[in-house]
Amino acid sequence: MATKDAPRVLVIGGGSAGLLTAHALQMLGASTVEELQKTIESCQVDDHRAGEDETMPIYNCKTEELMIRLPIPYNIRLKRRKFIRHITQGLDVKVNILQIRHSSGLTPLQYSKKIKEVSSDGKKATAVFEDGTSETGDLLIGADGGRSVVRDYLVGSSQSALADTPIVSTFAIAQLPAEAVEKFRHFGNRMAIAFHPNGYFTWVGKHDAHESTTPPGEWKFMVAQTWRPEDPNYDPQTMQREKALADAKRRAKEFGPTLSEIWQSIPDNTTCWHSRLTDWKPDELWDNRNGTITLAGDSAHSMTFHRGQGLNNAIHDAASIARSVREYGFTPDAIKAYEAEMIPRGREAVNGSRANTIAIHDWDSLLDSPLFKMGLKAK
Ligand SMILES: Cc1cc2nc3c(=O)[nH]c(=O)nc-3n(C[C@H](O)[C@H](O)[C@H](O)COP(=O)(O)OP(=O)(O)OC[C@H]3O[C@@H](n4cnc5c(N)ncnc54)[C@H](O)[C@@H]3O)c2cc1C
């Protein structure tokens, strides 16, 4: 990696990890904690104001008895699109795929650039895009998500493959009828988790629900179920779209009355996603080509979502890269120090998330799971 004062950095991927890393490296806009809290809160799914004494209810999905109220102090629930739009601001980019930093700031680039190949000669890294164009920089940061092309290059495509977990999920973003919303407000209000003795997990949470502007009958909710199929060779491709929703509604008939009503009230034309949960953990230091290529966010550590640690770790990565660069400059030592901090942290988060995901789908191990013992804290 070049050590001159104005290196060119390519950040691949315009999700949270890429955009936050670009911000952190630019070291833009020193905000106070209060300013930051206000801005972040404005990107939420609802009008909630974060506070110290917040809790999340966890129910027995069959009896609807409250099992525990997990402390979740200063809980922030971000609406992804709003958050991404917000953190794109100030980067002076018209692109959500690639940002380039050089001495004059970030160069505006085109939308929808898709990286196809990466290479490095140990001094410069080059990204080749599907449209045949390419860009070269002193440092390339792969923040291109769970199926990262940059990771394929660093560790080889077979080592880079996502690992299956035994758990599958069904998700939908649904507009619920006003009566179901009213029931949910007494049950979880903002979000609720329930575990069924048969090994099902279900989540209902506000997704777009601004009381100040929208009547409850127009709010959107994210609903999810996860479970472990009995057939170890079960193929989620056999249960797509309307089949997935019908299957979730069938399972929800085993739930208590409120949760069952919420699920049954989802309009049948609601889009549903059904897939197997996967993850990828960084097992060891990779050859970062003399500090010219590294990873951040899900591309570096892709984890199951039940403990809500993915974005937290992506934010940690952005801060960690910026801290290393501040200490060592844009040098191979900075990337070495960043990876030495990030890789064990990412590995632990992926392992912990997987252990938790498996434990919570088994009624007997549920109460010993990290979620019940530690809540959503990282450790
Ligand atoms: C249901 C669910 C709930 C979650 N809940 C939480 C939670 O409560 N707390 C928490 O901390 N985390 C949570 N997470 C995890 C969190 O959302 C992710 O860890 C985080 O968004 C990862 O950000 P990222 O930028 O690394 O990846 P992504 O958001 O996937 O962004 C990757 C970017 O790279 C781009 N890209 C992909 N391929 C290419 C390519 N070939 N070329 C160029 N660009 C490319 C994509 O378009 C995208 O813009 C949850 C995840 C899910 C699925």
Ligand as a Chemical Component Dictionary entry (heavy atoms), coordinates in Angstrom:
data_LIG
# 
_chem_comp.id                   LIG 
_chem_comp.type                 NON-POLYMER 
_chem_comp.pdbx_formal_charge   0 
_chem_comp.three_letter_code    LIG 
# 
loop_
_chem_comp_atom.comp_id 
_chem_comp_atom.atom_id 
_chem_comp_atom.alt_atom_id 
_chem_comp_atom.type_symbol 
_chem_comp_atom.charge 
_chem_comp_atom.model_Cartn_x 
_chem_comp_atom.model_Cartn_y 
_chem_comp_atom.model_Cartn_z 
_chem_comp_atom.pdbx_ordinal 
LIG C1  C1  C 0 -33.753 -9.763 9.623  1  
LIG C2  C2  C 0 -32.484 -9.123 10.071 2  
LIG C3  C3  C 0 -32.445 -8.471 11.285 3  
LIG C4  C4  C 0 -31.262 -7.874 11.720 4  
LIG N1  N1  N 0 -31.260 -7.252 12.930 5  
LIG C5  C5  C 0 -30.116 -6.681 13.370 6  
LIG C6  C6  C 0 -30.087 -6.003 14.632 7  
LIG O1  O1  O 0 -31.086 -5.926 15.351 8  
LIG N2  N2  N 0 -28.898 -5.461 15.035 9  
LIG C7  C7  C 0 -27.764 -5.551 14.288 10 
LIG O2  O2  O 0 -26.707 -5.057 14.726 11 
LIG N3  N3  N 0 -27.774 -6.186 13.081 12 
LIG C8  C8  C 0 -28.905 -6.737 12.609 13 
LIG N4  N4  N 0 -28.921 -7.359 11.387 14 
LIG C9  C9  C 0 -27.682 -7.449 10.581 15 
LIG C10 C10 C 0 -27.389 -6.193 9.782  16 
LIG O3  O3  O 0 -28.523 -5.810 9.019  17 
LIG C11 C11 C 0 -26.190 -6.439 8.856  18 
LIG O4  O4  O 0 -25.149 -7.023 9.586  19 
LIG C12 C12 C 0 -25.681 -5.159 8.234  20 
LIG O5  O5  O 0 -26.699 -4.535 7.495  21 
LIG C13 C13 C 0 -24.490 -5.459 7.329  22 
LIG O6  O6  O 0 -24.147 -4.310 6.589  23 
LIG P1  P1  P 0 -23.138 -4.460 5.370  24 
LIG O7  O7  O 0 -22.984 -3.074 4.835  25 
LIG O8  O8  O 0 -21.940 -5.208 5.778  26 
LIG O9  O9  O 0 -23.873 -5.381 4.313  27 
LIG P2  P2  P 0 -25.127 -5.055 3.386  28 
LIG O10 O10 O 0 -26.121 -4.230 4.098  29 
LIG O11 O11 O 0 -25.559 -6.376 2.827  30 
LIG O12 O12 O 0 -24.532 -4.144 2.225  31 
LIG C14 C14 C 0 -23.725 -4.684 1.210  32 
LIG C15 C15 C 0 -23.715 -3.712 0.041  33 
LIG O13 O13 O 0 -22.858 -4.236 -0.963 34 
LIG C16 C16 C 0 -23.502 -4.166 -2.216 35 
LIG N5  N5  N 0 -22.978 -5.232 -3.062 36 
LIG C17 C17 C 0 -23.237 -6.547 -2.994 37 
LIG N6  N6  N 0 -22.590 -7.206 -3.972 38 
LIG C18 C18 C 0 -21.895 -6.273 -4.642 39 
LIG C19 C19 C 0 -21.038 -6.323 -5.766 40 
LIG N7  N7  N 0 -20.745 -7.471 -6.404 41 
LIG N8  N8  N 0 -20.495 -5.153 -6.214 42 
LIG C20 C20 C 0 -20.745 -3.987 -5.603 43 
LIG N9  N9  N 0 -21.567 -3.887 -4.534 44 
LIG C21 C21 C 0 -22.124 -5.011 -4.074 45 
LIG C22 C22 C 0 -24.981 -4.307 -1.915 46 
LIG O14 O14 O 0 -25.768 -3.753 -2.937 47 
LIG C23 C23 C 0 -25.089 -3.521 -0.607 48 
LIG O15 O15 O 0 -25.282 -2.143 -0.879 49 
LIG C24 C24 C 0 -30.099 -7.960 10.925 50 
LIG C25 C25 C 0 -30.133 -8.605 9.685  51 
LIG C26 C26 C 0 -31.318 -9.201 9.258  52 
LIG C27 C27 C 0 -31.348 -9.914 7.928  53 
# 
loop_
_chem_comp_bond.comp_id 
_chem_comp_bond.atom_id_1 
_chem_comp_bond.atom_id_2 
_chem_comp_bond.value_order 
_chem_comp_bond.pdbx_ordinal 
LIG C1  C2  SING 1  
LIG C2  C3  SING 2  
LIG C2  C26 DOUB 3  
LIG C3  C4  DOUB 4  
LIG C4  N1  SING 5  
LIG C4  C24 SING 6  
LIG N1  C5  DOUB 7  
LIG C5  C6  SING 8  
LIG C5  C8  SING 9  
LIG C6  O1  DOUB 10 
LIG C6  N2  SING 11 
LIG N2  C7  SING 12 
LIG C7  O2  DOUB 13 
LIG C7  N3  SING 14 
LIG N3  C8  DOUB 15 
LIG C8  N4  SING 16 
LIG N4  C9  SING 17 
LIG N4  C24 SING 18 
LIG C9  C10 SING 19 
LIG C10 O3  SING 20 
LIG C10 C11 SING 21 
LIG C11 O4  SING 22 
LIG C11 C12 SING 23 
LIG C12 O5  SING 24 
LIG C12 C13 SING 25 
LIG C13 O6  SING 26 
LIG O6  P1  SING 27 
LIG P1  O7  DOUB 28 
LIG P1  O8  SING 29 
LIG P1  O9  SING 30 
LIG O9  P2  SING 31 
LIG P2  O10 DOUB 32 
LIG P2  O11 SING 33 
LIG P2  O12 SING 34 
LIG O12 C14 SING 35 
LIG C14 C15 SING 36 
LIG C15 O13 SING 37 
LIG C15 C23 SING 38 
LIG O13 C16 SING 39 
LIG C16 N5  SING 40 
LIG C16 C22 SING 41 
LIG N5  C17 SING 42 
LIG N5  C21 SING 43 
LIG C17 N6  DOUB 44 
LIG N6  C18 SING 45 
LIG C18 C19 SING 46 
LIG C18 C21 DOUB 47 
LIG C19 N7  SING 48 
LIG C19 N8  DOUB 49 
LIG N8  C20 SING 50 
LIG C20 N9  DOUB 51 
LIG N9  C21 SING 52 
LIG C22 O14 SING 53 
LIG C22 C23 SING 54 
LIG C23 O15 SING 55 
LIG C24 C25 DOUB 56 
LIG C25 C26 SING 57 
LIG C26 C27 SING 58 
# 
